[in-house]
Amino acid sequence: MSTPEERELSEFASRLARYRAVRVPPEFRSRLRASLIAAPVVLDSRRPSLFRWSRSFALRPIVASVLVLALLAMAGGGVAAASSLPGDPAFALKRAAEDVEVALAWDDISRLDTVVMQSGRRLVDLETLAARRSSAVAVATDEYLAAASRFETAVTRVAALAASAARDAALARAEAASADHLARLQALATRLPDAAQHGIQRAIEVQQAVHGKSADAPGRRGSPLAPTIAPARPSTGPATPSGRGGPPSGVPGRP
Amino acid sequence: MDEQDLARRASSGDRRAFGALYDLHVEAVYRYAFYRVRTDAEAEDVTSEVFQRALVAMPRYEPRRPFLAFLYTIARNIVTDRLRRQRPEASFEDAIAHPSDAAGPEERAAAMDDARHLRAAIARLTPLQQEVVILRFLEDRSIKEIAEITAKPESTIRGLQMRALVALRELLGEVSS
């Protein structure tokens, strides 16, 4: 037999159930779902890396270089691939070589540096094609968005590491790169066609998230000069593949 | 397809399967975050980070464990990190007094105001009491599940839930005279 106090508590507990009515804002819900489905992610591996043995012999960079060169040479189009742009047939080869670079990175910090460098290349590609008013701008935007998502994932992982000088330096480099990207994306957004606006606005959102994560990592002081970028055009939803050339590389389904 | 199958497929990189798991659990994760942080915007940030981390960690997920428990574990780690970093001067009252993210029809706004009032009260409980109140009485999780998520003995959770309820009722001003 319960006491009156217990009964009152029980009734109070049952009244709390009405607070379950809190719901995820629908726009946020669909935007997050779309980004989870589309964003390329480097999954944690359960199995030991094929190249783990080489760590102790400091061979990873050498192995990586050899593999990248072999990949390019085997296709007989190394030079063409290296200078290719999104939308070019040889671009897939260039991306494959970049994936090898990422896979063979020493650790999370060097992986972050690698993806920062690669996302910088995608931004240059995008700026180049935008300047040429190329029809491949939408593809380049998708490729940049995919690179920015890899950037964000890498920053998240590094920010979760224990504070250290190396980690903080890497995050500072990422933060600076992200600020630079945001400024250039903002400038690009005013010049890109409507077809590329979804992607560019999403890319700006991702870079803002990257900037926040790199500045707010535990044990690290954020930049006092964090940029505040207003979208050039209102975002009308999550990025969608442009329809030309399929989904960006790194997304399942990309040849 | 059951949750274990979805989790197995998501672990091997099937993004659609992960999307299905997201659909199943995003509301519960958001509610947990909502009642453990200061603002609606923070709740969105935590929810987003939970699923991003879960996606990366999928290969390490043990499919026999309920997927929601896996998500709650990630969520509580994220919330704990955020609370540790948060500036002490930013109070929950401030967050309620400036509900910049409150919008929508009147009914929804009123319900959300009630929820924010509860959130402010929950914030005054100890972290473990907060978790017990949210998981037991808002999310209807069993004592066993909560013990697993919080890594505490079931007896601790059982004892704690009554003290947490008493404290919360006082904070909400519902004590009978």
Interface residues (C-beta under 8 A of the other chain):
Chain A: E8 L9 F12 A13 L16 A17 Y19 R20 A21 V22 R23 V24 P25 F28 R29 L32 R33 L36 I37 V41 V42 L43 D44 S45 R46 T153 T156 R157 D216 P218 P252
Chain B: G13 R15 R16 F18 G19 Y22 D23 V26 E27 Y30 R31 F34 Y35 D40 E44 T47 S48 E49 F51 Q52 R53 L55 V56 A57 M58 P59 R60 D81 R84 R85 A111 M112 D114 A115 L118 V133 F137 L138 E139 D140 M162 L165 V166 L168 R169 E174 S176
